[in-house]
Amino acid sequence: LYGNCTTTAGTFLNCLLWDHPLKKFPMFRQAASRVFRQPLGTRSFGIEIKQVARMASCKVSSEVDAETIDSIIIGKGLPKLKQLKGFAGIERYFCKEHLDYKLIVSFQGLQNFKTYMEAHEKDMEEKFIEASKLSTTSTMEFQNFVSNKYGSFGGGSAFDCLSDDFTAY
């Protein structure tokens, strides 16, 4: 913005008038205050890690292949996973139009997830290798997420009542 600036020597036209961005944009002010409050050398995470999810995804050639993956991973893996401390559940997503298959294994807390990855992921690995043979590329992609569930549907206590027979639902 341009305007008149007055100094002891007089008035200068078209002098740049500049407001500091922290004054104009409150979101910057909030972020800056959070950063400057921290001791030097520490890092602040905006998203709290309450639950961690590991997603496996692939494309399949048919719905029958998706059902077979369900029986390999969920059917054989769920009883073992339910014994692990902090296991929150398995969710499966399947797109019938694009034949995308996604399976998400969730754990309460980062430490429970780390324990799973260090000690129990190998137990599940053979199931994922077997299931990946049904994907169109013969591989599965894996990715880890910080996970939160919002809303009134489902929840941890609802998962406790499930039986090992995933086909019943």
SERO-4910 file (N, C-alpha, C, O; in steps of 0.05 Angstrom, whole numbers):
BEGIN
 pado doro    nc1    nc2    nc3   cac1   cac2   cac3    cc1    cc2    cc3    oc1    oc2    oc3
  Leu    A     17    -24      0      0      0      0     18     25      0     38     25     13
  Tyr    A     10     44    -14     25     69    -16      9     92     -2    -16     91     -2
  Gly    A     22    111      9      9    133     21     29    155     28     52    154     19
  Asn    A     21    175     43     38    197     50     53    190     76     40    180     95
  Cys    A     79    195     77     95    191    101    104    218    110    115    234     95
  Thr    A    101    224    136    110    249    146    134    244    164    134    227    182
  Thr    A    155    260    160    179    258    176    185    286    186    170    305    180
  Thr    A    206    290    201    213    317    211    222    335    188    221    359    191
  Ala    A    230    323    166    239    339    143    216    346    125    220    362    106
  Gly    A    192    336    129    170    342    112    154    317    104    156    297    117
  Thr    A    138    320     82    121    298     74    132    287     48    139    301     29
  Phe    A    133    260     46    141    246     22    117    231     11    104    217     26
  Leu    A    111    235    -14     88    222    -27     96    194    -36    120    188    -41
  Asn    A     77    177    -37     81    149    -47    102    134    -31    118    119    -43
  Cys    A    102    137     -6    120    122     12    105     96     18     81     95     23
  Leu    A    120     74     19    108     48     24    100     46     53    116     49     71
  Leu    A     74     40     57     64     35     84     61      5     87     47     -8     71
  Trp    A     74     -6    106     74    -35    109     67    -43    137     79    -34    157
  Asp    A     46    -61    139     39    -72    165     53    -99    167     53   -115    148
  His    A     63   -105    190     76   -131    195     55   -153    192     33   -150    201
  Pro    A     62   -176    178     42   -197    173     30   -208    199      8   -218    198
  Leu    A     45   -208    221     34   -218    246     11   -201    256     -6   -211    271
  Lys    A     10   -176    248    -12   -159    256    -37   -164    238    -60   -163    248
  Lys    A    -32   -169    212    -54   -171    193    -67   -199    193    -91   -201    188
  Phe    A    -51   -219    199    -62   -246    197    -60   -260    224    -38   -269    232
  Pro    A    -82   -263    239    -81   -274    266    -71   -303    266    -59   -311    286
  Met    A    -75   -318    244    -66   -346    244    -35   -347    245    -24   -365    258
  Phe    A    -22   -327    232      7   -326    234     16   -319    263     35   -330    273
  Arg    A      1   -301    275      7   -292    302      5   -316    321     22   -319    339
  Gln    A    -15   -332    318    -19   -356    336      4   -376    332     14   -386    351
  Ala    A     11   -381    307     32   -400    301     59   -390    311     74   -405    323
  Ala    A     64   -364    307     89   -353    316     91   -353    346    113   -359    357
  Ser    A     69   -347    360     71   -348    389     76   -376    400     90   -379    420
  Arg    A     65   -396    386     70   -424    394     99   -431    390    111   -445    406
  Val    A    111   -423    368    139   -429    362    157   -415    381    176   -427    391
  Phe    A    152   -389    387    171   -374    403    168   -381    433    186   -374    448
  Arg    A    147   -395    441    145   -404    469    161   -428    475    167   -433    499
  Gln    A    170   -443    455    185   -468    460    214   -462    466    226   -443    457
  Pro    A    225   -480    483    254   -478    488    269   -484    462    259   -499    445
  Leu    A    292   -472    458    308   -477    434    315   -506    431    322   -519    450
  Gly    A    312   -517    407    319   -545    401    296   -565    405    301   -589    402
  Thr    A    272   -555    412    250   -573    415    232   -571    390    233   -551    376
  Arg    A    216   -590    386    198   -590    363    169   -594    373    164   -611    390
  Ser    A    151   -579    361    123   -581    369    107   -595    346    110   -588    323
  Phe    A     91   -614    354     74   -628    335     45   -618    339     35   -619    361
  Gly    A     33   -609    318      6   -599    320    -15   -621    323    -36   -617    335
  Ile    A     -9   -645    312    -28   -667    313    -18   -687    333      3   -699    330
  Glu    A    -34   -691    354    -26   -709    375    -29   -738    366    -47   -745    351
  Ile    A    -10   -755    374    -10   -783    365    -25   -799    386    -14   -807    407
  Lys    A    -50   -804    381    -66   -821    399    -69   -849    387    -71   -869    402
  Gln    A    -71   -851    361    -75   -876    348    -58   -876    322    -56   -856    309
  Val    A    -45   -899    316    -29   -901    292    -41   -924    275    -48   -945    285
  Ala    A    -43   -919    249    -54   -938    231    -34   -945    209    -19   -928    199
  Arg    A    -33   -970    201    -16   -980    179    -35   -989    157    -51  -1007    161
  Met    A    -32   -976    134    -50   -982    111    -35   -998     90    -13   -991     82
  Ala    A    -48  -1019     81    -38  -1035     59    -58  -1031     36    -83  -1033     41
  Ser    A    -49  -1026     12    -67  -1021    -10    -57  -1034    -36    -33  -1037    -40
  Cys    A    -76  -1041    -53    -70  -1053    -79    -94  -1051    -96   -116  -1044    -87
  Lys    A    -91  -1058   -121   -113  -1061   -140   -117  -1091   -144    -98  -1106   -145
  Val    A   -142  -1099   -146   -148  -1128   -152   -163  -1129   -178   -174  -1109   -188
  Ser    A   -165  -1153   -189   -178  -1156   -215   -208  -1163   -212   -223  -1162   -231
  Ser    A   -216  -1171   -188   -244  -1178   -184   -252  -1176   -154   -235  -1175   -137
  Glu    A   -278  -1176   -150   -288  -1176   -122   -281  -1202   -108   -278  -1203    -84
  Val    A   -280  -1224   -123   -273  -1250   -112   -244  -1249   -100   -239  -1260    -79
  Asp    A   -226  -1235   -114   -199  -1232   -104   -199  -1216    -78   -183  -1222    -60
  Ala    A   -215  -1195    -77   -217  -1179    -52   -227  -1196    -29   -217  -1194     -6
  Glu    A   -247  -1213    -34   -257  -1231    -13   -236  -1251     -4   -234  -1258     19
  Thr    A   -220  -1260    -23   -198  -1279    -16   -177  -1265      1   -167  -1277     20
  Ile    A   -171  -1240     -5   -152  -1225     12   -163  -1222     40   -149  -1225     59
  Asp    A   -189  -1216     42   -202  -1215     68   -198  -1240     84   -191  -1239    107
  Ser    A   -202  -1263     71   -200  -1288     86   -171  -1294     94   -166  -1306    114
  Ile    A   -151  -1285     77   -123  -1289     84   -114  -1271    107   -104  -1281    127
  Ile    A   -119  -1246    104   -108  -1226    124   -126  -1224    148   -117  -1226    171
  Ile    A   -152  -1219    143   -170  -1215    166   -177  -1242    179   -175  -1244    203
  Gly    A   -183  -1261    163   -191  -1287    174   -169  -1300    190   -174  -1311    211
  Lys    A   -144  -1299    180   -122  -1312    194   -108  -1294    213    -96  -1303    232
  Gly    A   -108  -1268    207    -93  -1249    223   -107  -1236    247    -95  -1230    267
  Leu    A   -134  -1233    245   -149  -1220    266   -146  -1233    293   -143  -1220    313
  Pro    A   -148  -1260    295   -146  -1273    322   -119  -1266    335   -117  -1262    359
  Lys    A    -97  -1265    319    -71  -1259    331    -68  -1230    338    -57  -1223    359
  Leu    A    -79  -1213    321    -78  -1184    326    -93  -1176    351    -85  -1159    366
  Lys    A   -116  -1189    356   -133  -1183    379   -119  -1188    405   -127  -1178    426
  Gln    A    -98  -1205    405    -83  -1211    429    -62  -1190    436    -51  -1189    458
  Leu    A    -56  -1172    417    -35  -1152    421    -45  -1128    437    -68  -1119    434
  Lys    A    -27  -1119    455    -34  -1095    471    -38  -1071    453    -21  -1065    436
  Gly    A    -60  -1057    457    -65  -1032    442    -77  -1036    415    -81  -1016    400
  Phe    A    -83  -1061    407    -96  -1065    380   -123  -1052    380   -140  -1058    397
  Ala    A   -128  -1035    360   -153  -1020    359   -172  -1031    339   -197  -1027    341
  Gly    A   -162  -1045    319   -180  -1057    299   -169  -1058    271   -148  -1048    265
  Ile    A   -184  -1071    254   -178  -1073    225   -202  -1061    211   -225  -1066    217
  Glu    A   -196  -1044    191   -217  -1034    173   -209  -1041    145   -186  -1040    137
  Arg    A   -229  -1049    129   -224  -1056    101   -242  -1038     84   -265  -1035     89
  Tyr    A   -230  -1027     63   -244  -1011     44   -240  -1023     16   -218  -1030      9
  Phe    A   -262  -1026      2   -261  -1037    -25   -278  -1021    -43   -302  -1017    -38
  Cys    A   -267  -1011    -65   -282   -996    -85   -290  -1015   -107   -273  -1026   -121
  Lys    A   -316  -1020   -109   -326  -1039   -129   -324  -1028   -158   -324  -1044   -177
  Glu    A   -322  -1002   -160   -319   -991   -187   -291   -992   -198   -286  -1001   -220
  His    A   -271   -984   -181   -243   -983   -190   -227  -1007   -180   -204  -1010   -188
  Leu    A   -239  -1024   -164   -227  -1048   -154   -202  -1042   -137   -182  -1056   -138
  Asp    A   -203  -1020   -122   -182  -1012   -103   -188  -1026    -76   -211  -1026    -67
  Tyr    A   -167  -1038    -64   -170  -1052    -39   -151  -1039    -19   -128  -1035    -24
  Lys    A   -162  -1032      4   -146  -1019     26   -153  -1033     52   -176  -1038     58
  Leu    A   -132  -1039     67   -136  -1052     93   -120  -1035    113    -96  -1030    109
  Ile    A   -133  -1028    135   -120  -1011    155   -120  -1025    182   -141  -1033    193
  Val    A    -96  -1029    194    -93  -1041    220    -85  -1018    239    -65  -1004    234
  Ser    A   -100  -1014    260    -97   -991    278    -89  -1000    306    -97  -1021    316
  Phe    A    -73   -983    319    -63   -987    347    -67   -962    363    -63   -940    353
  Gln    A    -74   -965    388    -76   -943    407    -47   -936    416    -34   -952    428
  Gly    A    -39   -911    410    -13   -902    419     10   -910    402     10   -931    389
  Leu    A     30   -893    401     54   -898    384     70   -921    394     81   -937    378
  Gln    A     72   -925    421     89   -946    431     77   -974    424     92   -992    417
  Asn    A     51   -977    425     39  -1002    417     43  -1008    388     47  -1031    380
  Phe    A     42   -987    371     48   -991    343     77   -999    338     83  -1017    322
  Lys    A     95   -986    352    124   -993    350    128  -1022    358    144  -1036    345
  Thr    A    116  -1030    380    118  -1058    389    108  -1077    367    121  -1098    362
  Tyr    A     86  -1071    355     75  -1087    333     95  -1089    310    100  -1110    300
  Met    A    106  -1066    302    124  -1065    279    150  -1081    285    161  -1094    268
  Glu    A    160  -1079    310    185  -1092    317    182  -1122    321    199  -1138    314
  Ala    A    159  -1130    334    157  -1158    342    136  -1174    328    139  -1199    326
  His    A    116  -1162    317     93  -1177    306     88  -1173    276     73  -1189    264
  Glu    A     99  -1153    264     95  -1148    236    105  -1172    219     93  -1178    199
  Lys    A    126  -1185    228    136  -1209    214    115  -1231    214    113  -1246    194
  Asp    A     99  -1234    235     77  -1254    236     57  -1248    214     46  -1267    202
  Met    A     51  -1223    209     31  -1215    189     43  -1215    161     29  -1217    141
  Glu    A     70  -1212    159     83  -1209    133     77  -1232    114     72  -1228     90
  Glu    A     77  -1257    124     71  -1280    106     43  -1278     95     38  -1286     73
  Lys    A     24  -1268    111     -4  -1265    102     -5  -1244     80    -19  -1247     60
  Phe    A      9  -1221     84      9  -1200     64     23  -1210     38     14  -1202     16
  Ile    A     44  -1226     40     57  -1236     16     38  -1254      1     36  -1253    -24
  Glu    A     24  -1272     15      5  -1289      2    -18  -1273    -11    -26  -1279    -33
  Ala    A    -27  -1252      3    -49  -1236     -7    -40  -1219    -31    -56  -1214    -49
  Ser    A    -15  -1210    -31     -6  -1192    -52     -5  -1207    -79     -6  -1194   -100
  Lys    A     -5  -1233    -79     -5  -1248   -104    -32  -1244   -119    -34  -1249   -143
  Leu    A    -52  -1236   -104    -78  -1231   -116    -81  -1202   -127   -101  -1196   -140
  Ser    A    -62  -1185   -122    -63  -1158   -132    -55  -1158   -162    -41  -1176   -171
  Thr    A    -63  -1138   -176    -57  -1137   -205    -27  -1133   -210    -18  -1139   -232
  Thr    A    -13  -1122   -190     16  -1117   -194     33  -1137   -178     57  -1136   -178
  Ser    A     20  -1155   -163     33  -1174   -145     48  -1161   -123     66  -1173   -111
  Thr    A     40  -1137   -116     52  -1123    -93     30  -1108    -78      8  -1103    -88
  Met    A     36  -1101    -53     19  -1083    -37     36  -1059    -28     60  -1062    -22
  Glu    A     23  -1036    -28     37  -1012    -19     29  -1008     11      6  -1013     19
  Phe    A     49  -1000     27     44   -996     56     50   -967     63     68   -954     52
  Gln    A     34   -956     81     37   -929     90     27   -926    119      6   -938    125
  Asn    A     40   -911    136     32   -907    163     20   -880    167     28   -860    154
  Phe    A     -1   -878    184    -15   -853    189    -20   -849    219    -22   -869    234
  Val    A    -21   -824    227    -33   -817    253    -63   -817    248    -72   -805    228
  Ser    A    -78   -831    265   -106   -835    259   -124   -825    282   -117   -828    306
  Asn    A   -146   -813    275   -166   -804    294   -193   -811    282   -197   -808    258
  Lys    A   -212   -819    299   -239   -823    290   -257   -803    304   -255   -797    328
  Tyr    A   -274   -791    288   -293   -770    298   -321   -779    292   -326   -794    272
  Gly    A   -339   -771    308   -367   -778    304   -378   -796    325   -364   -802    345
  Ser    A   -402   -805    321   -415   -821    341   -417   -851    334   -427   -867    349
  Phe    A   -407   -859    310   -410   -886    301   -385   -902    308   -362   -892    303
  Gly    A   -388   -926    319   -365   -943    325   -350   -935    350   -361   -921    367
  Gly    A   -325   -942    351   -309   -936    374   -296   -960    385   -303   -983    378
  Gly    A   -277   -956    403   -261   -978    414   -278   -998    429   -274  -1022    426
  Ser    A   -297   -989    446   -313  -1008    461   -332  -1025    443   -338  -1048    450
  Ala    A   -340  -1014    421   -357  -1029    402   -341  -1051    389   -352  -1072    382
  Phe    A   -315  -1048    386   -298  -1068    373   -294  -1092    391   -290  -1114    381
  Asp    A   -295  -1088    417   -291  -1111    436   -311  -1133    433   -305  -1156    439
  Cys    A   -335  -1127    424   -356  -1147    422   -356  -1163    396   -371  -1182    393
  Leu    A   -338  -1156    377   -337  -1171    352   -326  -1199    356   -308  -1203    372
  Ser    A   -337  -1217    341   -326  -1244    341   -304  -1246    320   -299  -1228    305
  Asp    A   -291  -1269    320   -270  -1273    300   -281  -1279    272   -266  -1280    253
  Asp    A   -307  -1284    271   -319  -1290    245   -327  -1264    231   -349  -1254    234
  Phe    A   -308  -1253    216   -312  -1227    203   -334  -1229    181   -345  -1208    174
  Thr    A   -340  -1252    172   -361  -1255    151   -389  -1251    162   -408  -1248    147
  Ala    A   -391  -1252    189   -418  -1248    201   -428  -1220    199   -451  -1215    205
  Tyr    A   -411  -1201    191   -419  -1173    190   -421  -1164    162   -427  -1141    156
***
